[in-house]
Amino acid sequence: MKPTFRTLVLVTATAAATAAATTVLPIGAGQPAAAQPAASSSVVTAAAAEAINAPNAPLVTGLPDFTLLVERVGPAVVSIEATGSARNPMARGGGVPDDDELPEFFRRFFGPDMPMPGMPGGPGGPGAPGDDGDGGGGDGGPQGMSIGTGFLISGDGYLLTNHHVVDGADEVKVTLSDRREFKAKVVGSDPQSDVAVLKIAADDLPYLRTGNSKSLKPGQWVVAIGSPFGLDHSVTAGIVSAVGRAANAQQRYVPFIQTDVAINRGNSGGPLLNTHGEVVGINSQIFSNSGGYMGVSFAIPMDVAMNVAQQIRTTGKVSRGQIGVVVGAVTSEAVKGFGLPDTRGALVSDVRAGSPAEKAGIEPGDVIRAVDGTPIDDSSDLPPVIGSMAPGATAKLSILRGGKTLERTVTLTRLDETAVAEGPQRQAPREPAASGKRNALGLIGEDIAADTRRELGLRPGEGVVIARVEGKSARSAGLRQGDIVLRVGTTPVGNVAAFDRELAKVRDDQTVMLLVRRGGATQFLAVSPDKTG
């Protein structure tokens, strides 16, 4: 292993401010500009000397001082070291692309390739206490080490951190602020939310109070305490940039808190605190071109984390509700195509057979606008709301269909995360032979044989396969040969005659929404007729 060197660059800055408010008068206030006497050099020199020799006073006033907050909550923040031979998921060599290969990747910011652990003289590296000089573990095999942060949530030793901090670890060590060390038990963890619950054998410990993460608003001050690059109990502060962010598809059940708080590798699992000293989030991810902090950090809201933690402590696993729909964004094209009032809501593109949504009468083309009165402004708002409900719970959905608002009640079933991750397994259709006629969109359709429908997982009489795409607008919209059109607008089509009949109604100035299935994905595509002349 090549040695890695760290360089600390000290940056100095100067600032000027006044201790009291300054009133700036325009020229001419009190007397004409020409009558203003010019200040002599001796007067200016005296004023400068007086300013330099003035008693010490705060150069910046009105900004928060987090000293008391850190003193009170700091003892409840812990450092975590996770070691083991199965740490490959976090290693760059284990299949995760390098920074240069995948820019703007949501990077887990700690792992076995940390700059400090494993380096000469660092934890787990050559020259560290207990190292036998072979660079490996005590059993002769390679040992990976990851460092992160956590925080206590009870006086009897329960604490929270990120799932990816302890995932695959054989041993987890927790170090308290008073330098006491404990071997921690992983009570359980949840990859979907990236939350893990640990337990150490200790009592009468300081712990953090939980704040109301739902009350957070952009612009509010927040503080992070953690161990970036192994520098434990480092404090950074900033503001909430946004709430309810959808950071990545793997954690669609987490409405992330976005902040500009400086977060780096090793901060994972640490607390995000409000100005009351209450923990409102768990620092989890950053958005970066370089792999380091670039001003965009994400934290898991505490209402999500505590829901997960309670389930883990009670049952040892996490269960989420589902209604069985696939949704997408309500785009401006969808607004025109469906005649919607605005872009708020989640557009239903697929309803799973036998799902709660199908039983409640939800259809593709419906727009879900609220769940139990909670507004759904974006498609990413729906999974966290539904996922936070327990299987068996009922929910009232407010939907838009054909310009009317409808209410539908669904009874949630348990989410099968494996099935969701893999998606429905559907074969690609055989190359069709064009037999349809020319229409306004330049799409030539072909009927689907009954046996092919079964192979594709389609219902009887469902769908038309595209044999040829002649329209430029249709190609620009992403349509291609072999796609299956399930609906034109909200009207199902099951044969070429029905397909052509619906497309014959399309006006030259109209935007048409086609429900298209390709492989295991179903989505609405907006298509307009080619302009002539």
QUIJOPE-V778261 format. One record per pair of residues at least 6 apart in sequence whose C-alpha atoms are under 7 Angstrom apart, sorted by the first residue. I is the first residue (numbers start at 1). J is the second residue. If there is no record, write none. Layout:
# QUIJOPE-V778261
i: {I | I}
j: {J | J}
This chain:
# QUIJOPE-V778261
i: {3 | 3 | 4 | 16 | 17 | 17 | 18 | 19 | 19 | 19 | 27 | 69 | 73 | 73 | 75 | 75 | 76 | 76 | 76 | 76 | 76 | 77 | 77 | 77 | 77 | 78 | 78 | 78 | 78 | 78 | 78 | 78 | 79 | 79 | 79 | 79 | 79 | 79 | 79 | 79 | 80 | 80 | 80 | 80 | 80 | 80 | 80 | 80 | 81 | 81 | 81 | 81 | 81 | 81 | 81 | 82 | 82 | 82 | 82 | 82 | 82 | 82 | 82 | 83 | 83 | 83 | 83 | 83 | 83 | 83 | 83 | 84 | 84 | 84 | 84 | 84 | 84 | 85 | 85 | 85 | 86 | 86 | 87 | 87 | 87 | 88 | 90 | 90 | 91 | 91 | 91 | 92 | 99 | 99 | 99 | 103 | 104 | 104 | 104 | 105 | 105 | 105 | 106 | 106 | 106 | 106 | 107 | 107 | 107 | 107 | 108 | 109 | 109 | 109 | 109 | 109 | 110 | 110 | 110 | 110 | 110 | 110 | 111 | 111 | 112 | 112 | 112 | 114 | 115 | 116 | 116 | 116 | 117 | 117 | 117 | 117 | 118 | 118 | 119 | 119 | 120 | 120 | 121 | 121 | 122 | 124 | 125 | 126 | 126 | 136 | 136 | 137 | 146 | 147 | 147 | 148 | 148 | 148 | 148 | 148 | 148 | 149 | 149 | 149 | 149 | 149 | 149 | 149 | 149 | 150 | 150 | 150 | 150 | 150 | 151 | 151 | 151 | 151 | 151 | 152 | 152 | 152 | 152 | 152 | 153 | 153 | 153 | 154 | 155 | 155 | 155 | 155 | 155 | 156 | 156 | 156 | 156 | 157 | 157 | 157 | 157 | 157 | 157 | 158 | 158 | 158 | 158 | 159 | 159 | 159 | 160 | 160 | 160 | 161 | 161 | 161 | 161 | 161 | 162 | 162 | 162 | 162 | 162 | 162 | 163 | 163 | 163 | 163 | 163 | 163 | 164 | 165 | 172 | 172 | 173 | 173 | 173 | 173 | 174 | 174 | 174 | 174 | 175 | 175 | 182 | 183 | 184 | 184 | 184 | 185 | 185 | 185 | 186 | 186 | 186 | 187 | 187 | 187 | 188 | 188 | 188 | 188 | 189 | 189 | 189 | 190 | 190 | 192 | 192 | 193 | 193 | 193 | 195 | 197 | 208 | 208 | 209 | 209 | 210 | 210 | 210 | 211 | 211 | 211 | 212 | 213 | 213 | 213 | 213 | 217 | 218 | 218 | 218 | 219 | 219 | 219 | 220 | 220 | 221 | 221 | 221 | 221 | 221 | 222 | 222 | 222 | 222 | 222 | 222 | 222 | 222 | 223 | 223 | 223 | 223 | 223 | 223 | 224 | 224 | 224 | 224 | 224 | 224 | 224 | 225 | 225 | 225 | 225 | 225 | 225 | 226 | 226 | 226 | 226 | 226 | 226 | 226 | 227 | 227 | 227 | 227 | 228 | 228 | 228 | 228 | 229 | 229 | 230 | 236 | 236 | 237 | 238 | 238 | 238 | 239 | 239 | 239 | 240 | 240 | 240 | 241 | 241 | 241 | 242 | 242 | 242 | 243 | 243 | 243 | 244 | 244 | 244 | 245 | 245 | 245 | 245 | 246 | 246 | 246 | 246 | 247 | 252 | 252 | 253 | 253 | 253 | 254 | 254 | 255 | 256 | 256 | 256 | 256 | 257 | 257 | 257 | 257 | 258 | 258 | 258 | 258 | 259 | 259 | 259 | 260 | 260 | 260 | 261 | 261 | 262 | 262 | 263 | 263 | 264 | 264 | 267 | 268 | 268 | 269 | 269 | 269 | 270 | 270 | 271 | 271 | 271 | 271 | 272 | 272 | 272 | 272 | 272 | 273 | 273 | 274 | 280 | 280 | 281 | 281 | 281 | 281 | 282 | 282 | 282 | 282 | 283 | 283 | 283 | 284 | 284 | 284 | 285 | 285 | 285 | 286 | 286 | 286 | 286 | 287 | 287 | 288 | 308 | 311 | 311 | 312 | 319 | 319 | 320 | 320 | 320 | 320 | 320 | 320 | 320 | 321 | 321 | 321 | 321 | 321 | 321 | 321 | 321 | 321 | 321 | 322 | 322 | 322 | 322 | 322 | 322 | 323 | 323 | 323 | 323 | 323 | 324 | 324 | 324 | 324 | 324 | 325 | 325 | 325 | 325 | 325 | 326 | 326 | 326 | 326 | 327 | 327 | 327 | 327 | 327 | 328 | 328 | 328 | 328 | 328 | 329 | 329 | 329 | 329 | 330 | 330 | 330 | 330 | 330 | 331 | 332 | 333 | 334 | 334 | 335 | 335 | 335 | 336 | 337 | 337 | 337 | 340 | 344 | 344 | 344 | 345 | 345 | 345 | 345 | 345 | 345 | 345 | 346 | 346 | 346 | 346 | 346 | 346 | 347 | 347 | 347 | 347 | 348 | 348 | 348 | 348 | 349 | 349 | 349 | 349 | 349 | 349 | 350 | 350 | 351 | 351 | 351 | 351 | 352 | 356 | 356 | 356 | 357 | 360 | 360 | 360 | 365 | 366 | 366 | 366 | 367 | 367 | 367 | 368 | 368 | 368 | 368 | 368 | 369 | 369 | 369 | 369 | 369 | 370 | 370 | 370 | 371 | 371 | 371 | 371 | 372 | 372 | 372 | 376 | 391 | 391 | 391 | 392 | 392 | 392 | 393 | 393 | 394 | 394 | 394 | 394 | 395 | 395 | 395 | 396 | 396 | 396 | 396 | 397 | 397 | 397 | 398 | 398 | 398 | 398 | 399 | 399 | 399 | 400 | 423 | 424 | 425 | 426 | 426 | 426 | 426 | 427 | 427 | 427 | 428 | 429 | 431 | 432 | 432 | 433 | 433 | 434 | 434 | 434 | 434 | 434 | 435 | 435 | 436 | 436 | 436 | 436 | 437 | 438 | 439 | 439 | 439 | 440 | 440 | 440 | 440 | 441 | 441 | 441 | 441 | 441 | 442 | 442 | 442 | 443 | 443 | 443 | 443 | 443 | 444 | 444 | 444 | 444 | 445 | 445 | 445 | 445 | 445 | 446 | 446 | 446 | 446 | 446 | 447 | 447 | 447 | 447 | 448 | 448 | 453 | 461 | 462 | 462 | 462 | 463 | 463 | 463 | 463 | 463 | 463 | 464 | 464 | 464 | 464 | 464 | 464 | 464 | 465 | 465 | 465 | 465 | 466 | 466 | 466 | 466 | 467 | 467 | 468 | 469 | 469 | 469 | 471 | 472 | 473 | 473 | 473 | 473 | 474 | 477 | 477 | 477 | 483 | 483 | 483 | 484 | 484 | 484 | 485 | 485 | 485 | 485 | 486 | 486 | 486 | 486 | 487 | 487 | 487 | 488 | 488 | 488 | 488 | 489 | 489 | 489 | 493 | 508 | 510 | 511 | 511 | 511 | 512 | 512 | 512 | 513 | 513 | 513 | 513 | 514 | 514 | 514 | 515 | 515 | 515 | 515 | 516 | 516 | 516 | 516 | 517}
j: {119 | 120 | 119 | 59 | 59 | 60 | 59 | 57 | 58 | 59 | 33 | 277 | 208 | 277 | 177 | 206 | 151 | 152 | 206 | 207 | 208 | 150 | 151 | 152 | 177 | 149 | 150 | 151 | 174 | 175 | 176 | 177 | 148 | 149 | 150 | 174 | 175 | 176 | 227 | 232 | 147 | 148 | 149 | 150 | 172 | 173 | 174 | 175 | 145 | 146 | 147 | 148 | 172 | 173 | 174 | 145 | 146 | 147 | 166 | 169 | 171 | 172 | 173 | 143 | 144 | 145 | 146 | 169 | 170 | 171 | 172 | 143 | 144 | 145 | 169 | 170 | 171 | 142 | 143 | 144 | 168 | 169 | 144 | 168 | 169 | 94 | 111 | 112 | 111 | 112 | 113 | 98 | 289 | 290 | 291 | 289 | 287 | 288 | 289 | 287 | 288 | 289 | 285 | 286 | 287 | 288 | 285 | 286 | 287 | 291 | 285 | 264 | 265 | 266 | 268 | 285 | 146 | 147 | 148 | 265 | 266 | 268 | 146 | 147 | 144 | 145 | 146 | 229 | 229 | 122 | 229 | 230 | 123 | 124 | 125 | 145 | 124 | 125 | 125 | 126 | 126 | 127 | 127 | 128 | 128 | 145 | 135 | 133 | 135 | 142 | 143 | 143 | 165 | 230 | 266 | 165 | 227 | 266 | 267 | 268 | 269 | 161 | 226 | 227 | 266 | 267 | 268 | 269 | 270 | 159 | 160 | 161 | 269 | 270 | 159 | 160 | 161 | 270 | 271 | 158 | 159 | 160 | 207 | 208 | 159 | 207 | 208 | 207 | 203 | 204 | 205 | 206 | 207 | 202 | 203 | 204 | 205 | 199 | 200 | 201 | 202 | 203 | 205 | 197 | 198 | 199 | 200 | 197 | 198 | 199 | 196 | 197 | 198 | 195 | 196 | 197 | 269 | 270 | 194 | 195 | 196 | 268 | 269 | 284 | 189 | 190 | 191 | 194 | 195 | 196 | 194 | 268 | 183 | 184 | 181 | 182 | 183 | 184 | 181 | 182 | 183 | 184 | 181 | 182 | 200 | 200 | 198 | 199 | 200 | 198 | 199 | 200 | 197 | 198 | 199 | 197 | 198 | 199 | 196 | 197 | 312 | 316 | 195 | 196 | 197 | 196 | 318 | 250 | 251 | 251 | 253 | 254 | 305 | 309 | 278 | 279 | 278 | 279 | 278 | 279 | 280 | 278 | 279 | 280 | 280 | 280 | 301 | 302 | 303 | 240 | 240 | 241 | 242 | 239 | 240 | 241 | 239 | 240 | 238 | 239 | 240 | 274 | 275 | 237 | 238 | 239 | 240 | 272 | 273 | 274 | 275 | 236 | 237 | 238 | 272 | 273 | 274 | 235 | 236 | 237 | 261 | 271 | 272 | 273 | 233 | 234 | 235 | 236 | 270 | 271 | 232 | 233 | 234 | 235 | 266 | 267 | 270 | 233 | 234 | 266 | 267 | 264 | 265 | 266 | 267 | 265 | 266 | 266 | 261 | 262 | 261 | 259 | 260 | 261 | 259 | 260 | 261 | 258 | 259 | 260 | 258 | 259 | 260 | 257 | 258 | 259 | 256 | 257 | 258 | 255 | 256 | 257 | 255 | 256 | 257 | 258 | 252 | 255 | 256 | 380 | 256 | 383 | 384 | 383 | 384 | 387 | 300 | 384 | 384 | 298 | 299 | 300 | 301 | 298 | 299 | 300 | 301 | 296 | 297 | 298 | 299 | 296 | 297 | 298 | 295 | 296 | 297 | 295 | 297 | 293 | 295 | 293 | 297 | 292 | 293 | 283 | 283 | 284 | 282 | 283 | 284 | 282 | 283 | 279 | 281 | 282 | 283 | 279 | 280 | 281 | 282 | 283 | 279 | 280 | 280 | 301 | 302 | 299 | 300 | 301 | 302 | 299 | 300 | 301 | 302 | 298 | 299 | 300 | 298 | 299 | 300 | 297 | 298 | 299 | 293 | 296 | 297 | 298 | 296 | 297 | 294 | 318 | 317 | 318 | 318 | 390 | 414 | 387 | 388 | 389 | 390 | 391 | 414 | 415 | 386 | 387 | 388 | 389 | 390 | 391 | 412 | 413 | 414 | 415 | 386 | 387 | 412 | 413 | 414 | 415 | 355 | 356 | 357 | 412 | 413 | 351 | 352 | 355 | 356 | 357 | 348 | 350 | 351 | 352 | 357 | 348 | 349 | 350 | 351 | 346 | 347 | 348 | 349 | 379 | 346 | 347 | 348 | 349 | 379 | 346 | 347 | 378 | 379 | 343 | 344 | 345 | 346 | 347 | 343 | 343 | 526 | 513 | 526 | 341 | 342 | 343 | 511 | 511 | 512 | 513 | 403 | 369 | 377 | 378 | 367 | 368 | 369 | 376 | 377 | 378 | 379 | 367 | 368 | 369 | 376 | 378 | 379 | 365 | 366 | 367 | 368 | 364 | 365 | 366 | 367 | 364 | 365 | 515 | 522 | 523 | 524 | 364 | 522 | 357 | 358 | 363 | 364 | 358 | 410 | 411 | 412 | 410 | 408 | 409 | 410 | 490 | 399 | 400 | 401 | 399 | 400 | 401 | 376 | 397 | 398 | 399 | 400 | 375 | 376 | 377 | 398 | 399 | 376 | 397 | 398 | 395 | 396 | 397 | 398 | 395 | 396 | 397 | 382 | 412 | 413 | 414 | 411 | 412 | 413 | 411 | 412 | 409 | 410 | 411 | 412 | 409 | 410 | 411 | 407 | 408 | 409 | 410 | 407 | 408 | 409 | 405 | 406 | 407 | 408 | 405 | 406 | 407 | 406 | 520 | 520 | 520 | 456 | 457 | 519 | 520 | 455 | 456 | 519 | 519 | 482 | 482 | 446 | 467 | 446 | 467 | 444 | 445 | 446 | 467 | 468 | 445 | 446 | 444 | 445 | 446 | 496 | 444 | 444 | 500 | 503 | 504 | 503 | 504 | 506 | 529 | 471 | 474 | 528 | 529 | 530 | 469 | 470 | 471 | 466 | 468 | 469 | 470 | 471 | 466 | 467 | 468 | 469 | 464 | 465 | 466 | 467 | 496 | 464 | 465 | 466 | 467 | 496 | 464 | 465 | 495 | 496 | 464 | 465 | 459 | 494 | 486 | 493 | 494 | 484 | 485 | 486 | 493 | 494 | 495 | 484 | 485 | 486 | 493 | 494 | 495 | 496 | 482 | 483 | 484 | 485 | 481 | 482 | 483 | 484 | 481 | 482 | 481 | 475 | 480 | 481 | 530 | 530 | 527 | 528 | 529 | 530 | 527 | 525 | 526 | 527 | 516 | 517 | 518 | 516 | 517 | 518 | 514 | 515 | 516 | 517 | 492 | 493 | 515 | 516 | 493 | 514 | 515 | 502 | 513 | 514 | 515 | 512 | 513 | 514 | 499 | 529 | 528 | 526 | 527 | 528 | 526 | 527 | 528 | 524 | 525 | 526 | 527 | 524 | 525 | 526 | 522 | 523 | 524 | 525 | 522 | 523 | 524 | 525 | 523}
